[in-house]
């Protein structure tokens, strides 16, 4: 799957998060354009991150 | 059925013309006549979702799920036209399209294979998302910048919705869907074709030829090319984003790596050969 707003595949976004895990909102801000874009990919990214356990909690 | 979940997600994302457009930030010093003309042309282009919705409903009579989705798509596309016209009504009423100009882009499209139309519009939404993002960068007037961002986001959501129906078609029909989607992907990423590769540039009614493209029926038929080349400057970098968006999503959909349009062409040829044997 490819995120049109970020011009990145979901795999690329997850790989960036694996290299340097960030809190979810910060991750969206740094590695995607989902917050200013359409937002359709956010549930999918969250699911992949939770499944892969490459996650640091917001406000942690 | 995909429609209920799509309805929910699109309703959650829906913006308000009253509260999500910063109308009070308008800055007249940052808008010229040529830009207002472009906004007018885009408003008319968006109005052409009307014959497209009519085509989709006519050609998908056996598909209540997709037809129901088209009700949302049509509503949101008409809203795009309306918000652009509201901008003109408030700030440049002399550029408001007339009803005759809007009516000229409503004409009957010939029947087309439903899967081809689906893939064509999926690619078209990706392209439109990038055109609007580029238009947002080009404009400096804050209200129209905000409107183009809202429109770009809607088009990306529409592309995702079309993708969901393409995935369903792959699951149900496999071979014929793969053949159709790869064929349209080849057409929409062909570098030898005009850069304005969008459904509004295609001939859609043999009886009306050559006056049967949406762009050709605009009050300024040559506008789109000029807007892309000389105004918003839709450069090769932007074109590469469109190409990557189409190829990467088709890769994901068809389960094959397509790094270049050539790879997709090779894949499509292999399907044709397989289909003929």
Interface residues (C-beta under 8 A of the other chain):
Chain A: X1 X2 X4 X5 X7 X9 X36 X37 X38 X39 X40 X41
Chain B: X9 X13 X126 X129 X149 X152 X153 X154 X156 X157 X159 X160 X241 X244 X245 X248 X249 X251 X252
